[in-house]
Amino acid sequence: MELLHCAYEPEGEGPHPTILALHGRGANAMDLLGLAPHLCGGAFRVICPQAPLEVELGPGMTGYAWFPMSLGGEIDTGAFLSARDRLRTFVDQCAERYPLDGRKLTLLGFSQGGGMAYSLGLSEPDRFAGMCVLSSWLREGTLSALGVADRVGSLPTLVQHGRRDELIELARAKLSIELLERLQVPVEYREYDMGHEINSQSLGDLSAWLSEKVLA
């Protein structure tokens, strides 16, 4: 397949509702897998691809990123779109390999992975039953390059962010909501007393949202 990945398998033969979980910069394919049993009682197959770019985190430590970033937070649009296309191919391959319920395929992205979730969901909203973006932001400068689809109004979206996020400031999350509302994306936004993380409250709210918007 296009990307190395790991997966959580629910009980039963399927087809199963499925979450494509995209990790943040410096993490790996295992980073979000631990969420799976806590989301709707483990009802979802959770597929966690590993980003293709190696990132040196320190002596003997390597993580992975979806696209390179400068110290100022600027991104290479070409590299960003290339990563989006690799993920698009990966989704196609997952549909062939796994017994997925195509009506209940959901995007979930944390930090840099949230940017990748936006890139897929806003350009191909018909493929997904929902989009969950955690501790991330939507860059206005990439919207024109993405080719935002006219049907984004059909994509239920949840955005969560910590008020004490030390890596992606809260103002960026609020700007993302303004952009999504301008695009008429049906978005729910929730803030938490936390940093750049997922805590028990945000995880519980995420599970409840998935149950209502995807499984119902």
ABEGO torsion letter per residue (X at the ends): XABBBBBBBBBEAOBBBBBBBBBBBGBBAAAAAAAAAABGGGABBBBBBBBABBBBAEBGBBBBBABBBBAAGBBBAAAAAAAAAAAAAAAAAAAAABBBBAAABBBBBBEAAAAAAAAAAAABAAABABBBBBGBBBBAAAAAAAGBBAAAAABBBBBBBBAABAABBAAAAAAAAAAAAAAGBBBBBBBBBBBBBBBAAAAAAAAAAAAAAAAX
